Amino acid sequence: MKNFRRYRFHLTSLALATTLLTAAVPLGAGASTSPSATSVLKAAKTALSKVSGVHIVVTSKSGTVYSTVVVDIGKTSGVESVSSGLKKITITVTPTFAYLSGSSAGLSTIMGLTAAQIKKVGGNSIAMAAGTTPYTNFQKNLTSAVLLGMLPVSKGTTMKTGTHNNKKDYLLSWTTKASGTTPLTKSILAIASDKSSLPIKETISSTSGGGTTNFSNWGEQVNPKAPSASSIVTYKKVFG
């Protein structure tokens, strides 16, 4: 079975392995010691392990190309829409199926479909049943378990207190080394200093461009509507 060339919205260090510290005290709730990058990350990890959903908007520029990614992540469902010029795709995950639709340019450039495969899709959505490899790949990326991977490791991360939305929040900064064709990037992640201890905004910059990720509606319930039966094409019909 074909593996999709997966477009990812930019959450840093997605492969990060963490140990949840469920006894950690939220830093905005009367922590007795001065916060550090390590303690802020611990509190954020605990908070992220408990949330049911979030709304994410990513705006980025690479060279002269602007892109927007809008994502709603829930416990068992999620939706991601990508728009970059003529390249557009939407991925919807429900507990039983995942669906992929998009423009010809989006299916080709972002997802890697061939012209013949795109012709089979037409204006429909590709349906992938729960338990299959393509479903699992999308489900992992668009449900709440992925959120813990958005945080950097504490080593190499520095912190200062900065004003954001008229209150003092924690600003975590780190650098990701260049690798292959990916240039060195610098990231700043704002974490709420109140009892929520949740991410607010991430800004990334590099020599080839940059982007901003805004987080809102923490705890939202995500219940996407599946495409109608008449607008669905099976994965097997497209890929054989």
C-alpha positions in Angstrom: 0.0 0.0 0.0 1.2 3.5 -0.8 2.5 5.7 1.9 1.3 9.3 1.5 3.9 12.0 1.4 2.6 13.6 4.6 2.3 17.4 4.9 2.8 18.3 8.6 1.7 21.5 10.3 4.8 22.8 12.1 4.8 21.5 15.6 8.4 21.2 16.9 10.1 17.9 17.9 7.2 15.6 17.1 9.3 12.6 17.8 10.0 13.8 21.4 9.7 11.0 24.0 8.4 12.4 27.3 7.5 11.1 30.7 4.3 12.7 32.0 4.8 14.3 35.4 1.2 14.2 36.7 2.1 15.6 40.1 3.6 18.8 38.7 2.1 22.0 40.1 0.9 24.5 37.4 3.3 27.4 37.5 0.5 29.9 37.6 -1.0 28.3 40.6 1.4 29.3 43.3 4.6 27.5 42.5 7.0 28.2 45.3 10.2 28.5 43.3 11.2 30.7 40.3 10.2 29.1 37.0 12.9 27.7 34.7 12.7 26.3 31.2 12.6 22.8 32.7 9.8 23.5 35.1 7.7 25.4 32.5 8.1 22.4 30.1 7.1 20.0 32.8 3.9 21.9 33.6 3.1 22.3 29.9 3.5 18.5 29.4 1.1 17.8 32.2 -1.4 20.3 30.9 -1.2 18.9 27.4 -1.8 15.4 28.6 -5.2 16.4 30.0 -6.7 18.5 27.2 -9.3 17.2 24.8 -8.7 19.4 21.8 -7.3 22.6 20.3 -7.7 24.9 17.3 -4.4 25.7 15.5 -3.7 28.1 12.7 -0.3 28.1 11.0 0.8 30.8 8.6 4.1 30.5 6.9 6.3 31.7 4.1 9.0 29.8 2.2 10.7 31.9 -0.3 7.9 33.8 -2.0 5.2 31.2 -1.2 2.7 31.8 1.6 0.8 28.9 3.1 -2.0 28.5 5.7 -2.8 25.4 7.7 -5.9 25.3 9.9 -6.1 22.3 12.3 -8.7 21.2 14.8 -7.4 18.3 17.0 -9.6 16.3 19.2 -9.3 13.1 21.3 -10.6 10.7 18.6 -11.2 13.0 15.6 -9.5 15.9 13.8 -9.5 18.1 10.7 -6.6 19.7 8.8 -6.9 22.1 5.9 -3.9 23.2 3.9 -3.9 26.1 1.4 -0.9 27.3 -0.6 -1.8 29.0 -3.8 -3.6 26.4 -6.0 -2.4 23.6 -3.7 -5.2 22.7 -1.3 -6.1 19.6 0.7 -8.4 18.7 3.6 -7.9 15.7 5.8 -10.7 14.6 8.1 -10.4 11.9 10.8 -13.3 10.3 12.6 -13.2 7.2 14.9 -14.1 4.9 12.0 -12.7 6.5 8.8 -10.2 9.1 7.5 -10.9 11.1 4.4 -8.6 13.0 2.0 -9.8 15.5 -0.6 -8.2 18.4 -2.4 -7.3 20.2 -5.6 -5.3 18.4 -8.3 -2.3 20.5 -7.4 -2.6 19.8 -3.7 -3.1 16.0 -4.2 -0.1 16.0 -6.5 2.4 18.3 -4.8 1.5 17.9 -1.1 0.3 14.3 -1.0 2.3 12.8 -3.9 -0.6 11.3 -5.9 0.0 10.5 -9.6 -2.0 12.0 -12.4 -3.8 8.7 -12.9 -4.7 8.5 -9.2 -5.9 12.1 -9.1 -8.2 11.3 -12.1 -9.7 8.4 -10.1 -10.4 10.7 -7.2 -12.0 13.5 -9.2 -13.8 15.8 -6.9 -14.4 13.1 -4.3 -12.8 12.2 -1.0 -10.6 9.1 -0.5 -12.0 7.0 2.3 -9.6 5.0 4.6 -11.0 2.6 7.2 -9.9 2.5 10.8 -7.2 -0.1 11.3 -5.5 0.4 8.0 -2.0 1.9 7.7 -3.1 5.2 6.0 -5.9 5.7 8.6 -3.5 5.1 11.4 -1.0 7.6 10.0 -3.6 10.4 9.8 -5.2 9.5 13.1 -1.9 9.8 15.0 -1.3 13.2 13.5 -4.7 14.7 14.1 -5.7 13.5 17.5 -4.7 14.8 21.0 -1.9 12.3 21.5 0.3 14.3 19.1 0.2 17.4 21.2 3.0 16.3 23.6 5.4 16.2 20.7 5.1 20.0 20.1 7.4 20.9 23.0 11.1 21.1 22.7 13.5 19.2 24.9 14.7 21.1 27.9 18.4 20.9 27.0 19.3 23.9 24.9 16.1 25.7 25.6 16.2 29.0 27.3 13.4 31.0 28.9 12.5 34.5 29.7 9.3 36.2 30.8 7.6 38.3 28.1 4.4 40.2 27.7 1.8 38.5 25.6 -1.9 39.5 25.5 -1.4 42.0 28.3 -0.1 39.4 30.8 3.3 37.9 31.6 3.9 34.6 29.9 6.9 32.4 29.5 8.9 32.6 26.3 10.9 29.5 25.5 13.6 29.8 22.8 15.7 27.1 21.0 17.6 26.5 17.8 17.2 23.5 15.6 20.4 22.6 13.6 20.4 22.5 9.8 19.9 19.0 8.4 20.1 18.1 4.7 18.1 20.6 2.8 16.4 22.0 5.9 18.1 25.2 7.2 18.8 26.1 10.8 15.7 27.4 12.5 15.1 29.5 15.5 11.9 29.0 17.5 10.1 31.0 20.3 7.1 29.4 22.0 4.9 31.4 24.4 3.5 29.4 27.3 0.7 30.8 29.5 1.9 31.8 33.0 -1.6 31.2 34.4 -2.8 27.9 35.8 -3.5 26.5 32.3 0.2 26.3 31.4 -0.7 25.8 27.8 1.0 27.0 24.6 -0.3 30.3 23.1 1.9 31.0 20.1 5.0 29.7 18.4 7.2 31.8 16.0 9.8 30.1 13.7 12.4 31.8 11.5 15.0 30.5 9.1 17.0 31.7 6.1 14.4 30.4 3.8 11.4 31.9 5.5 9.4 31.4 8.7 6.0 30.9 10.2 3.6 31.6 13.1 1.5 29.0 14.9 -1.4 30.3 17.1 -3.2 28.0 19.5 -6.8 28.7 20.8 -9.9 27.0 22.0 -8.1 24.6 24.2 -10.5 21.8 25.3 -12.7 22.1 22.3 -14.7 19.1 21.2 -14.0 18.1 17.6 -16.8 16.2 15.8 -16.2 16.6 12.0 -18.9 15.7 9.5 -18.0 12.8 7.2 -18.5 13.3 3.4 -21.7 12.0 1.9 -21.6 8.4 0.5 -22.0 9.7 -3.0 -18.8 11.8 -2.7 -16.5 9.0 -1.5 -14.1 6.9 -3.4 -12.3 4.0 -1.7 -8.6 3.9 -1.0 -8.4 0.5 -2.9 -10.0 2.0 -6.0 -7.5 4.8 -6.1 -4.3 2.9 -5.2 -5.3 -0.7 -6.1 
